[in-house]
Amino acid sequence: MSIVVPTPPAGHGLLTGRTVLVTAAAGTGIGSATARRCLEEGARVAISDRHERRVAETAEALADVTGEKPVTVVCDVTDEDQVQQMVAATVEAFGRLDVLVNNAGLGGSVNILEMTDAQWSSVLDVTLNGTFRCTRAALRVMAEQGSGVIVNNASVIGWRAQKEQAHYAAAKAGVMALTRCSALDVAHLGIRVNAVSPSIAAHPFLAKVTSDELLDELAGREAFGRAAEPWEIANVIAFLASDYSSYMTGEVVSVSSQHA
């Protein structure tokens, strides 16, 4: 089968005038791709990451979209004070917060028989607890505004079993449940909460934490015979952040070409 990778579509102003904050946006993965897509759709963007140098380098790389670098904030989502400072810095820079994209997550592969408390807790604290902390902080701002959108990055592994992934799967399943329940808590405030659930997206960081054999196996399960490009996930995040999804809340959208 000939594998064809499409090119990213042009922006259509879906997020013109909106302020977007993307967590874990350093590097070349889904977070930075989301920041780029939001900029291309007309948004004002802030990006955060716990790696100061990498987030600064990402901002430099994103400056080619509008000629200006996005706002950068250093934040470890396991630290409540830093989360509060991240949201406050975004509001200070732009005057409001319209969209939060919760992209921060931590993975790893270990059999449940050998998994330590520390390994379990670290993945849960970044991936699930971090999403909760950022969601809570953003919602308090959005509640005062009377509007806002949160888009969480979940994973198909929250639905489907994969060996050596008990901690990550549990965390992502938790993100899905958090999405559904928090959406009901804030619907009356004019705030929407949804999530994307990617199967596999190809980027260098993933290759560092996963074997080539597993990546090839996972890509082989996809109907297109390849992993998604990060921008293909970012496109769906931008859709959920926009008014095109105005009647959607509490939904987890699978971004996958896995065989039925």
TAHU-V940955 format. One record per helix or strand of 3 or more residues. SS is the DSSP state (H for helix, E for strand). FROM is the first residue (numbers start at 1). TO is the last residue. Records with the same first field share a line. If there is no record, write none. Layout:
BEGIN
SS: FROM-TO / FROM-TO
END
This chain:
BEGIN
E: 19-22 / 44-49 / 71-74 / 99-102 / 148-153 / 191-198 / 252-255
H: 30-40 / 52-66 / 80-94 / 117-145 / 156-158 / 166-189 / 204-209 / 212-220 / 230-241 / 243-245
END
